[in-house]
Amino acid sequence: MVALQRANDLASQTLSMWGYDGDLLKLEVTKTKERKLVTVRHSRERIELLAKASTHGAKFCATHGEHLTSDDMFKACEVPVREAEIKLLVQDKEQRLQWQKNEEEAKQVLVFGYKALANYLSPELAKLLAWYQVPANKMGNKHKHFRRWKAI
């Protein structure tokens, strides 16, 4: 834009020097902001905006006035459902990884051979009980560990 302005200034000045009325052709270039689309159809950003939009005005802004039965609206309605499913799957994965860790720790305790029950330490019994998914708040002290392990 600056180069265009300089070229116009030079041309109008040159015409004025040759005796013509160069000021008639003199223009000033003004910067105008172009309106850019915030979202593009079928883009992930647009679908996420529509999923988070709770008012009609927000939906209107996200769709740029398009009809509310566009594919993006239907996809946006599905986003919270999928996020809930992903959250459940992540929780399930974390629980299974914890179970796997408990199993590995318990097998490490059992690798050294079966001891007499009286020879097991309280942390070892806690690992074995965790392997059998006994909640930690119900394990209690060493004597309760022994009783629970006998019951299993």
Secondary structure, 3 states (H helix, E strand, C coil): CHHHHHHHHHHHHHHHHCCCCHHHHCCCCCCCCCCCCCCCCCCHHHHHHHHHCCCHHHHHHHHCCCCCCCHHHHHHHHHHHHHHHHHHHHHHHHHHHHHHHHHHHHHHHHHCCCCCHHHCCHHHHHHHHHHCCCCHHHCCCHHHHHHHHHHC
